[in-house]
Amino acid sequence: MKYLIYFFSLVLFCQFSASCQSNGKSEAEREEQMERITDMQNNFDVAYFASGCFWCVEAIYERLKGVEEVVSGYSGGHTQYPTYEASNTGLTGHAEAVMVFYDASVVSFSTLLEVYFSSQNISQFNGQGPDNGSQYRSILFYKTADQKQLIDQKIKALEAELGQGRVAAQVLKFDKFWIGEDYHQDYEQKHPNHPYIQNISVPRLQRVKAKLPELFKQH
């Protein structure tokens, strides 16, 4: 659904811009981006999540207290250098994902998990809301045994609450994150009037803020 809204709305981007195919970056700009990310990794903890549209997930996590930066991209698949167009075929194995840089002295990995499950339909397989397909599936990535234990404990508790239901999210050991195209970064902030943002992304953000208001920045 998001894919259709994206291409048939008045705000049309990458299909008509050759620069988007190369991410619009020179070699120097790409190196600068990687240096900044490396610096962030040296100064903050990093978590990786997939939960439907990355526009939505980025908008939620970047508003949390203790979160310094969120980057949209792709993870969980088998192909190298995935693009938005390739991901949307469902053939790359990748899902739209986010890389969350956070200050663990302010917000814990457990709290990030709480936000993760509070911001989605936990029993929807291969999608969230109107967005369906493996590229929109929910995935919890772990890097350490402690993170996996926290994830497993949370899923077990949620499934006990569901009764006969199952938590749909996959649990995968983190392998690699591919940074998404520039035009996807901070999409909700840059395009507040986009139909998808107005009808899907903002309501999703408001729902989780209503559940966990104490976790969100004031501005």
Buried (B, 14 or more C-beta within 10 A) or exposed (E): BBBEBBEEBEEEBBEEEEEBEEBBBEEEEEEEBEEEBEEBEEEBBBBBBBBBBBBBBBBBBBBBBBBBBBBBBBBBBEBEEBBBEBBBEBBBBBBBBBBBBBEEEEBBBEBBBBBBBBBBBBBBBBBBBBBBBBBBBBBBBBBEEEBBEBBEEBBEEBBEEEEEEEBBBBBBEBEEBBBBBBBBBBBBEEBEEBBBBEBBBBEBBEEBBEEBEEBBEEE
